[in-house]
Amino acid sequence: MPFGDAGSIVLARYTGDGYWYEGVVGDLRRVVYADGTSEDLGMDALRPGGIATGLRVEVRPHGGGTPEPGSVLRRVEHGVEVQLDSGTARWSGLGDVRIAP
């Protein structure tokens, strides 16, 4: 499937905060994020692929708070295990994972 076509998995720069999140392209470049929100974006706000092993990310802590930096250890469907810079590893859903601008 060509990059940017409906159904392709992308990293999309969310206009609300400038961070990159995984999403799926819908009709007319409408991106639907893992947390269920969506917005229309131009090609300049899309990157091919999604959250993958080895990628540097920030993870929103359970219950809120300041996102914690780390690296993706592995991915299973809609969840990732992240090795946090604090030394602990934890699982998180894709809706709580972002990439810094």
C-alpha distances in whole Angstrom, upper triangle without the diagonal:
4,7,9,7,9,8,7,10,12,15,17,21,23,25,28,29,26,25,21,20,17,15,12,11,13,14,15,14,17,16,17,19,20,23,22,23,21,21,20,19,18,16,19,19,15,14,11,11,14,18,18,21,24,23,26,26,28,29,31,34,35,37,36,37,36,33,33,32,30,28,25,26,24,21,21,19,20,23,24,27,28,31,33,35,38,38,37,33,32,29,27,25,22,24,26,25,24,24,27,26
4,6,6,9,10,7,10,11,14,16,19,21,24,27,27,25,24,20,19,17,15,13,11,13,14,14,13,16,15,17,19,21,24,23,23,21,20,18,17,15,13,16,16,13,12,9,11,14,18,19,22,24,22,25,25,28,29,31,34,35,38,36,37,36,32,33,31,30,28,25,27,25,23,23,21,22,24,25,28,29,32,33,35,38,38,37,34,33,30,28,26,23,24,27,25,24,23,25,24
4,6,9,9,6,8,8,11,12,15,18,20,23,24,21,20,16,16,14,12,11,9,12,13,13,11,14,13,15,16,18,22,21,21,18,17,16,14,13,10,12,13,9,8,6,8,12,15,17,20,22,20,22,22,25,26,28,31,33,35,33,34,32,29,30,28,27,25,23,25,23,21,22,20,20,23,23,26,26,29,30,32,35,35,35,32,31,28,26,24,20,21,24,22,20,19,22,21
4,7,8,6,8,8,10,11,14,16,18,21,21,19,18,15,15,13,11,9,7,9,10,10,7,10,10,13,14,17,20,19,18,15,14,12,10,10,7,11,11,8,8,8,10,12,16,18,22,23,21,23,22,24,26,27,31,32,33,32,33,31,28,29,28,28,26,24,27,25,22,23,21,20,23,23,27,27,30,31,33,36,36,35,32,31,28,26,23,20,20,23,21,20,19,21,20
4,6,6,9,10,13,13,17,18,20,23,24,22,22,18,17,15,12,9,7,8,8,9,8,10,11,13,15,18,21,19,19,16,15,13,13,12,10,14,14,11,12,11,12,14,18,20,24,26,24,26,25,27,28,29,32,33,35,34,35,34,31,32,31,30,28,26,28,26,23,24,21,21,24,25,28,29,32,33,35,38,39,37,34,33,30,27,24,21,22,25,23,22,22,24,23
4,6,9,10,14,14,17,18,20,22,24,22,22,19,17,14,11,8,5,5,6,8,7,9,9,11,14,16,18,16,16,14,14,12,13,13,13,16,15,13,14,13,13,15,18,20,24,26,24,26,25,27,27,28,31,32,33,32,34,33,30,32,31,30,29,26,28,26,23,23,19,19,22,24,28,29,32,33,35,38,38,37,34,32,29,26,23,20,20,23,22,22,22,25,24
4,7,9,13,14,17,18,21,23,24,23,21,18,16,12,9,6,5,6,9,11,10,10,9,10,12,13,17,15,16,14,15,14,15,16,15,18,16,13,14,12,12,13,16,18,21,24,22,25,23,25,25,26,29,29,31,30,32,32,29,30,29,28,26,24,26,23,20,19,16,16,19,21,25,26,29,31,33,36,36,34,31,29,26,23,20,17,18,21,20,20,21,24,24
4,6,10,11,15,17,20,22,23,21,19,16,14,11,8,6,6,8,11,12,10,11,10,11,12,13,17,16,17,15,15,15,14,14,13,15,14,11,11,8,8,10,13,15,19,21,19,22,21,23,23,25,28,29,31,30,31,30,27,28,27,26,24,21,23,21,18,18,15,15,18,19,23,24,27,28,31,33,34,32,29,27,24,22,19,16,17,20,19,18,19,22,21
4,7,9,13,15,18,20,20,18,16,13,11,7,6,5,7,10,13,14,12,12,9,10,10,11,14,14,15,14,15,15,14,15,13,15,13,10,9,7,6,6,10,12,15,18,16,18,17,19,20,21,24,25,27,26,28,27,23,24,23,22,20,17,20,17,14,15,13,12,15,16,19,20,23,25,27,30,30,28,25,24,21,19,16,13,14,17,15,15,15,18,19
4,6,10,12,15,17,17,15,13,10,8,6,5,6,7,11,14,14,11,11,9,10,10,11,14,15,15,13,13,13,11,12,11,12,10,6,6,5,5,5,9,11,15,17,14,16,15,17,18,20,23,25,27,25,26,25,21,22,21,20,19,17,19,18,15,17,15,14,16,16,19,20,23,23,25,28,29,28,25,23,21,19,16,13,14,16,14,13,12,15,15
4,7,9,13,15,14,12,10,6,5,4,6,8,10,13,16,16,12,13,9,11,9,11,14,15,14,13,13,13,11,12,11,11,8,6,5,6,6,5,8,11,14,15,12,13,12,14,15,17,21,23,25,23,23,21,18,19,18,18,16,15,18,17,15,17,16,14,15,15,18,18,20,21,22,25,26,25,23,22,20,17,15,11,12,14,11,9,9,12,11
4,6,9,11,11,9,8,5,5,6,6,9,9,12,15,14,10,10,7,9,8,11,13,14,12,10,10,10,8,10,9,9,6,5,6,9,10,9,11,14,18,18,15,15,14,15,16,17,21,23,24,22,23,21,18,20,19,19,19,18,21,21,18,20,18,16,18,18,21,20,23,23,24,27,28,27,25,24,22,19,17,13,13,14,12,10,10,12,11
4,6,9,8,6,5,4,7,9,10,12,13,15,17,16,13,12,10,12,10,13,14,15,13,12,10,11,8,10,10,9,5,7,9,12,13,12,13,16,20,20,16,15,14,14,16,17,21,23,24,21,21,19,17,19,18,19,19,19,23,22,21,23,21,19,20,20,22,21,23,23,24,26,28,27,26,24,23,20,18,15,14,15,13,10,9,10,8
4,5,6,5,6,6,7,10,10,13,13,15,17,16,13,12,9,11,9,12,12,13,10,9,8,10,9,11,13,12,8,10,12,15,16,14,15,18,22,22,18,17,15,15,16,16,19,21,22,19,19,18,16,19,18,20,21,20,24,24,22,23,22,19,20,20,23,21,24,23,24,26,28,28,26,24,23,19,17,14,12,13,13,10,10,11,10
4,6,5,8,9,11,14,13,16,16,17,18,17,14,13,12,13,12,15,15,15,12,11,9,10,9,11,13,12,9,12,15,18,19,18,19,22,25,25,21,20,18,17,18,18,22,23,24,21,21,19,18,21,21,23,24,24,28,27,26,27,25,22,23,24,26,25,27,26,27,29,31,31,29,27,26,23,21,18,16,16,16,13,13,13,11
4,6,8,11,11,15,15,17,18,19,21,20,17,15,13,14,13,15,14,14,11,11,10,12,12,15,17,16,12,15,17,20,21,19,19,23,26,26,22,21,18,16,17,16,19,21,21,17,18,17,16,19,20,22,23,24,27,27,26,27,26,22,23,23,25,24,26,25,26,27,30,29,28,26,25,21,20,17,15,15,15,13,14,13,12
4,6,9,11,14,15,19,19,21,23,22,19,17,15,16,14,16,15,16,13,14,13,15,14,16,18,16,13,15,17,20,20,18,18,21,24,23,20,18,15,13,15,14,17,20,20,16,16,14,13,16,16,19,21,21,25,26,24,26,25,22,22,22,24,22,24,22,22,24,27,26,26,24,23,20,19,17,14,14,13,10,11,10,9
4,7,10,13,14,17,18,20,22,21,17,17,15,16,14,16,16,17,15,14,13,14,12,14,15,13,10,12,14,17,18,16,16,20,22,21,18,16,14,13,15,16,19,22,22,19,18,16,14,17,16,19,20,20,24,25,24,26,25,22,22,21,23,21,23,22,22,24,27,27,26,25,24,21,20,17,15,15,14,10,9,8,6
4,7,10,12,16,17,20,22,21,18,17,14,15,12,14,14,16,14,14,14,15,14,15,16,14,10,11,12,15,15,13,13,16,18,18,14,13,10,10,12,13,16,19,20,17,16,14,12,14,13,15,16,17,20,21,20,22,22,19,19,18,20,18,20,18,19,21,24,23,22,21,20,17,16,14,12,12,10,6,6,5,5
4,7,9,13,14,17,20,19,16,15,12,13,10,12,13,15,14,13,13,14,12,14,13,12,9,9,9,12,12,10,10,13,16,16,12,11,9,10,12,14,17,20,21,19,19,17,14,15,14,15,15,15,19,19,17,20,19,16,16,16,18,17,19,18,19,22,24,23,21,20,19,16,15,12,11,11,9,6,5,7,7
4,6,10,12,15,18,18,15,14,10,10,7,8,10,12,11,11,12,14,13,15,15,14,11,10,10,12,11,8,8,12,15,16,12,12,10,10,11,12,16,18,19,17,18,17,14,15,14,15,15,14,17,17,15,17,15,13,13,13,16,15,18,18,20,22,23,22,20,18,17,14,12,8,8,9,7,5,6,9,10
4,7,10,13,16,17,14,13,9,9,6,7,10,11,11,11,13,14,13,15,15,15,12,10,9,10,8,5,6,10,14,15,12,13,11,13,13,14,18,19,21,20,21,20,16,17,17,16,15,14,17,15,13,14,12,10,12,12,15,15,19,19,21,24,25,23,21,19,16,13,11,7,8,10,8,8,9,12,13
4,7,9,13,14,11,10,6,5,4,6,9,9,10,9,10,12,11,14,13,15,12,9,10,10,9,8,10,13,17,19,16,17,15,16,16,17,20,21,23,21,23,22,19,21,20,20,19,17,20,18,15,16,13,11,13,15,18,19,22,23,25,27,28,27,24,22,19,16,13,9,9,12,11,11,13,16,16
4,6,10,12,9,8,6,5,7,8,11,10,11,9,11,12,12,14,13,15,13,10,11,10,10,9,12,15,19,21,18,20,19,20,20,21,24,24,26,25,27,26,23,24,24,23,22,20,22,20,17,17,14,12,15,17,21,22,25,26,28,31,31,30,27,24,21,19,15,12,12,16,15,15,16,19,19
4,7,8,6,6,5,7,9,12,14,13,12,10,10,9,9,11,11,14,12,9,11,11,11,12,15,18,21,23,21,23,21,22,23,23,27,27,29,27,29,28,26,27,26,26,25,23,25,23,20,20,17,16,19,21,24,25,28,29,31,34,34,33,30,28,25,22,19,16,16,19,18,17,18,21,20
4,7,6,5,6,7,10,13,15,12,12,9,10,9,11,12,13,16,14,13,15,14,15,15,18,21,25,27,24,26,24,25,25,26,29,29,30,29,31,30,28,30,29,29,28,26,28,26,23,23,19,18,21,23,27,28,31,32,34,37,37,36,33,30,27,24,21,18,17,21,21,20,21,24,23
4,6,6,8,10,14,17,18,15,15,11,11,9,11,12,13,17,16,14,17,17,18,19,22,24,28,30,28,29,28,29,29,29,32,32,33,32,34,33,31,33,33,33,32,30,32,30,27,26,23,22,25,27,31,32,35,36,38,40,41,39,37,34,31,28,25,22,21,24,24,23,24,26,25
4,6,9,12,15,18,20,17,16,12,10,7,9,9,11,14,14,13,16,16,18,19,23,25,29,31,28,29,28,29,29,30,33,34,34,33,34,34,31,33,33,33,32,31,33,31,28,29,25,24,27,29,32,33,36,36,38,41,42,40,38,36,33,30,26,23,22,25,25,23,24,26,24
4,6,9,12,16,17,15,14,10,8,6,6,7,8,11,10,9,12,13,15,16,19,22,26,27,24,26,24,25,26,26,30,31,32,30,31,30,28,30,29,30,29,27,30,28,25,26,23,21,24,25,29,29,32,33,34,37,38,37,34,32,30,27,23,20,19,22,21,20,20,22,20
4,7,10,13,14,12,10,7,5,4,6,9,11,13,11,11,14,15,16,16,19,22,26,27,24,25,23,24,24,24,28,28,29,27,29,28,26,28,28,29,28,26,29,28,25,25,22,20,23,24,28,28,31,31,33,36,37,36,33,31,28,25,21,18,17,20,20,19,20,21,20
4,6,10,11,10,8,5,6,6,7,10,11,13,10,9,12,13,13,13,15,19,22,24,21,22,20,20,21,21,24,25,26,24,26,25,23,25,25,25,24,23,26,24,21,21,19,16,19,20,24,24,28,28,30,32,33,32,29,27,24,21,18,15,13,17,16,15,16,18,18
4,7,8,6,6,4,7,9,10,14,15,16,13,12,14,15,14,13,15,18,22,24,21,22,19,20,19,19,22,22,23,22,24,24,21,24,24,24,24,22,24,23,19,19,16,14,17,19,22,23,26,26,29,31,32,30,27,25,22,18,15,12,11,14,15,14,16,19,19
4,5,5,5,6,9,11,12,15,16,17,13,12,14,14,13,11,12,16,19,21,18,19,16,16,15,15,18,19,20,19,20,20,18,20,20,21,20,19,21,20,17,17,14,11,14,15,19,19,23,23,25,27,28,26,24,21,18,15,12,9,7,11,11,11,13,16,17
4,5,8,9,12,15,16,19,19,20,17,15,16,16,14,11,11,15,17,20,17,18,15,15,14,14,16,16,18,17,19,19,17,19,19,19,19,17,19,17,14,14,11,8,10,12,16,17,21,21,24,25,26,24,21,18,15,12,8,6,5,9,9,11,14,17,18
4,6,9,12,16,17,20,21,22,18,17,18,19,17,14,14,18,20,22,20,20,16,15,13,12,15,14,15,15,17,18,16,18,19,20,20,19,21,20,17,17,14,11,12,14,17,18,22,21,24,25,26,24,22,19,16,12,9,8,5,8,10,11,15,17,19
4,7,10,14,16,19,20,22,18,17,19,20,18,16,16,20,23,25,22,23,20,19,17,16,19,18,18,18,20,21,19,22,23,24,24,22,24,23,19,19,16,13,15,17,21,22,25,25,28,29,30,28,25,22,19,16,12,11,8,12,14,15,18,20,21
4,7,11,13,17,18,19,16,16,18,19,19,17,17,21,24,26,23,23,20,19,18,16,19,19,19,18,20,21,19,22,23,24,24,23,26,24,22,22,19,16,17,20,23,23,26,26,28,30,31,29,27,24,21,18,15,13,10,13,14,14,17,19,19
4,7,9,13,15,17,13,13,16,17,17,16,18,21,25,26,23,23,21,20,20,19,22,23,23,21,23,23,21,24,24,26,26,24,27,26,23,23,20,17,19,21,25,25,28,28,30,32,33,32,29,27,24,20,17,15,12,15,16,15,17,19,19
4,6,10,13,14,11,12,15,17,18,17,19,23,26,27,24,24,22,21,22,21,24,25,25,23,25,24,23,25,26,27,27,26,29,28,25,26,23,20,22,24,27,27,30,29,31,33,35,34,31,29,27,23,20,17,15,18,18,16,18,19,18
4,7,10,12,10,11,14,16,18,18,20,24,27,28,25,25,23,24,24,24,28,29,29,27,28,27,25,28,28,29,29,27,31,29,27,27,25,22,25,26,29,29,32,32,33,36,37,36,34,32,29,26,23,20,18,21,20,18,19,20,18
4,7,8,6,8,11,14,16,16,19,22,26,26,23,23,22,22,23,24,27,29,29,27,28,27,24,27,26,27,27,26,29,28,26,27,25,22,24,25,28,28,31,30,32,34,36,35,33,31,29,26,23,20,18,20,19,17,17,18,16
4,5,6,7,11,13,16,17,20,23,26,27,24,24,23,24,26,26,30,32,33,30,30,29,27,29,28,29,28,27,30,30,27,29,26,25,27,27,30,30,32,32,33,36,37,37,35,33,31,28,26,22,21,23,22,19,18,19,16
4,5,5,8,10,14,15,18,21,24,25,22,23,22,24,25,27,30,32,33,31,31,30,27,28,27,27,26,26,29,28,26,27,25,24,26,26,29,28,31,31,32,35,36,36,34,32,30,28,25,22,22,23,21,19,18,18,16
4,6,8,11,14,16,18,21,24,24,20,21,20,22,24,26,29,32,33,30,30,28,25,27,25,26,25,25,28,28,26,28,27,25,26,26,29,28,30,30,30,33,35,35,33,32,30,28,26,22,22,23,21,18,16,16,13
4,7,10,13,14,16,19,22,22,18,19,18,19,21,22,26,28,29,26,26,24,22,24,22,23,23,22,26,25,24,26,24,22,23,23,26,25,27,27,28,31,32,32,30,29,27,24,22,19,18,19,17,14,13,13,11
4,7,9,10,13,16,19,20,17,17,17,19,20,22,26,27,29,27,27,25,22,24,22,22,21,20,24,23,21,23,21,19,21,21,24,23,26,26,27,30,31,31,28,27,25,23,21,17,17,19,16,14,13,14,12
4,7,8,11,13,16,17,14,15,15,18,20,22,25,27,29,27,27,25,22,23,21,20,19,18,21,20,19,21,19,18,20,19,22,21,24,24,25,28,29,29,27,26,24,22,20,16,17,19,16,13,12,14,12
4,7,10,12,15,16,14,16,16,19,21,23,26,28,30,29,29,27,24,24,22,21,19,17,20,19,17,19,17,17,19,18,21,21,24,25,26,29,30,29,26,26,24,22,20,16,18,20,17,15,14,16,16
4,7,8,12,13,11,14,14,17,19,21,24,26,28,27,28,26,22,22,20,19,16,14,17,15,13,15,14,14,15,15,18,18,21,22,24,27,27,26,23,22,20,19,17,13,16,17,15,14,13,16,16
4,6,10,12,10,12,12,14,15,17,20,22,25,23,24,23,19,19,17,16,14,12,14,13,11,13,11,11,12,11,15,15,18,19,21,24,24,23,20,19,17,15,13,10,12,14,11,11,10,14,15
4,7,9,7,9,9,11,12,15,17,19,22,21,22,20,16,16,14,13,10,8,11,10,8,11,11,10,10,8,11,11,14,15,18,20,20,19,16,15,13,12,11,8,11,11,8,9,9,13,14
4,6,6,9,10,13,14,17,19,21,24,23,24,22,18,17,15,13,9,7,9,7,7,10,11,11,11,8,10,11,13,15,17,20,20,19,16,15,14,13,13,11,14,14,11,12,11,15,17
4,6,9,10,14,14,18,20,21,25,24,24,22,19,17,14,11,8,5,5,5,7,10,12,13,11,9,9,9,11,13,15,18,17,16,14,14,13,13,14,13,16,16,13,14,13,16,19
4,7,9,13,14,18,20,22,25,24,24,22,18,16,13,9,6,5,6,8,10,14,16,16,14,11,11,9,10,12,13,16,15,16,13,15,15,15,16,15,18,17,13,14,12,15,17
4,6,10,12,16,18,21,24,22,22,19,15,14,11,8,6,6,8,10,11,15,16,15,14,11,11,9,11,12,13,16,16,16,14,15,15,14,15,13,16,15,11,10,9,11,13
4,7,10,14,16,19,22,20,19,16,13,11,7,6,5,7,10,12,13,17,18,17,15,12,12,9,10,10,10,14,14,15,14,14,15,14,15,14,16,14,10,9,7,9,12
4,7,10,13,16,18,16,16,13,9,8,6,6,6,7,11,12,13,16,17,15,13,11,11,8,10,9,10,13,14,14,13,13,13,11,13,11,12,10,7,6,5,7,11
4,7,9,13,15,13,12,9,6,5,4,6,8,10,13,15,15,18,18,16,14,12,12,9,10,9,10,12,14,14,13,12,12,11,12,11,11,8,6,5,6,7,11
4,6,9,12,10,10,9,5,5,6,8,10,10,13,14,14,16,17,14,12,10,10,8,10,8,11,12,14,12,11,9,10,7,9,9,9,6,5,7,9,11,14
4,7,8,6,7,7,4,6,9,11,13,14,16,17,17,18,18,15,13,12,13,11,13,11,13,14,16,14,13,11,11,8,10,10,9,5,7,8,11,12,16
4,6,5,6,7,6,7,10,12,15,15,17,18,18,19,20,17,14,13,13,12,13,11,13,13,15,12,12,10,10,9,11,12,12,8,10,12,15,16,19
4,6,8,10,10,11,14,15,17,17,19,19,18,19,19,16,14,14,14,13,15,14,16,15,17,14,13,10,10,9,10,13,12,9,12,14,18,19,22
4,7,10,11,13,16,18,21,21,22,23,22,22,22,19,17,18,18,17,19,17,19,18,20,17,17,14,14,12,13,15,13,11,14,16,20,21,24
4,7,8,11,14,17,19,20,22,23,22,23,23,20,18,18,18,17,18,16,18,17,19,18,17,15,15,13,14,15,13,10,13,14,17,18,20
4,6,9,13,16,19,20,22,24,23,25,25,22,20,19,19,17,18,15,16,15,18,17,17,16,16,14,16,17,15,12,13,14,17,16,19
4,6,10,13,16,18,21,22,22,24,25,22,20,18,18,16,16,13,14,13,16,16,17,15,17,15,16,17,15,12,12,12,14,13,16
4,7,10,13,14,17,19,19,21,22,19,16,15,15,12,13,10,11,12,15,14,14,13,14,12,13,13,12,9,9,9,11,11,14
4,7,10,12,15,17,18,20,21,19,16,14,13,10,10,7,8,8,11,11,11,11,13,12,14,14,14,11,10,10,11,11,15
4,7,10,13,15,17,20,21,19,16,13,12,9,9,6,6,8,11,11,11,12,13,13,15,14,15,12,10,10,9,9,13
4,7,9,12,14,17,19,18,15,11,10,6,5,4,5,8,9,9,9,10,12,12,14,14,16,13,10,11,10,11,15
4,6,9,11,15,17,16,13,10,9,5,5,7,8,11,11,11,9,11,12,12,14,13,16,14,11,11,10,12,16
4,6,7,11,13,13,10,7,6,4,6,9,11,14,13,12,9,10,10,10,12,11,14,13,10,11,11,14,17
4,7,10,13,14,11,7,5,5,6,10,12,14,13,12,9,10,10,11,13,14,17,15,13,15,15,18,21
4,7,10,11,9,6,5,7,9,13,16,18,16,14,11,11,9,11,12,12,16,15,13,15,16,19,22
4,6,7,6,4,6,9,12,15,18,20,19,17,13,12,9,10,10,10,13,14,12,14,15,19,22
4,6,5,6,8,12,15,18,21,22,21,19,15,13,10,10,10,10,14,15,14,17,18,22,25
4,6,8,11,14,18,20,23,25,24,21,18,15,12,11,9,9,12,14,14,16,18,22,24
4,7,11,13,17,18,22,23,23,20,17,14,10,9,6,6,9,11,11,13,16,20,22
4,7,10,13,15,19,20,19,17,13,10,7,6,4,6,9,9,9,13,15,19,21
4,6,10,12,15,17,16,14,10,8,6,5,6,7,10,10,9,12,13,17,20
4,7,9,13,14,13,10,7,5,4,6,9,10,13,12,10,13,15,18,21
4,6,9,11,10,8,5,6,6,8,10,11,14,11,9,12,13,15,19
4,7,8,7,6,4,7,9,11,14,15,17,14,13,14,15,16,20
4,5,6,5,6,8,10,11,15,15,17,14,12,13,14,15,19
4,5,7,9,11,14,15,18,18,20,16,15,15,15,15,18
4,6,9,11,14,16,19,20,21,17,16,17,18,18,21
4,7,10,14,16,19,20,22,19,17,19,19,20,23
4,7,10,13,17,18,20,17,16,18,19,20,24
4,7,10,14,15,17,15,14,16,17,19,23
4,7,10,13,14,12,12,15,17,19,23
4,7,10,12,10,10,14,16,19,23
4,6,8,7,7,11,14,17,20
4,5,6,7,11,14,17,20
4,5,5,8,11,15,17
4,6,8,12,15,17
4,7,11,13,16
4,7,10,13
4,7,9
4,7
4
